Amino acid sequence: MSTVNPNRFRAVMGAVCAPVTIVTTTGADGGPRGATVSSFTSLSLDPPLVGVAFDRRSALLADILAAGMFGVNLLGHGQDDLAVRFATRGADRFTADTTWFTDAGLPRLADATGWVACALERTVDAGDHLLLFGLVTGLSGTEQPPLVYARRTFGTHSRFTERPRPPITDQIAACAR
């Protein structure tokens, strides 16, 4: 049993920069479901796996478990409004202001800087959360600065635009060879 104060733990972990994503799936009624998630990580190249964590009380978690698949929309700098909308309880997340379409049977946000479609591979108990491992079945990305979150503030990598690099299309082409 840990003796760490939960509020202190939250405060210290809040200083860690986290990617901002919107995880989506399809509900039992066929409608889109989604929520802002910052507990997202790449896990494995072979096979390609990612991980996301959800509070056990999450309605989206129940929908993902039922659907057996989920999508991860990677947000870019300046998409704070989407992150807040999808993090607000009771909000109409897929409003007329949210441009989305179906990709691989999943709701995909049109303006996201990256997209990862996943089949639910495995779940792992993790305290008051459930960790989901997703087998990547499709993905795409653009060369935009990422949206990150730390200390209750949205931002991006401070020197992202200064770093010389080939366009992402060249990087993807090189990987395909």
ABEGO torsion letter per residue (X at the ends): XBABBAAAAAAAAAABBBBBBBBBBBBAAGBBBBBBBABBBBABAOBBBBBBBBBAABAAAAAAAAAGBBBBBBBBBGAAAAAAAAABBGBBABBAABBBBBBGGBBBBAABABBBBBBBABBBBBEABBBBBBBBABBBBBBBBBBBBBGGBBBBBAAAAABBBBBAAAAAAAAAX
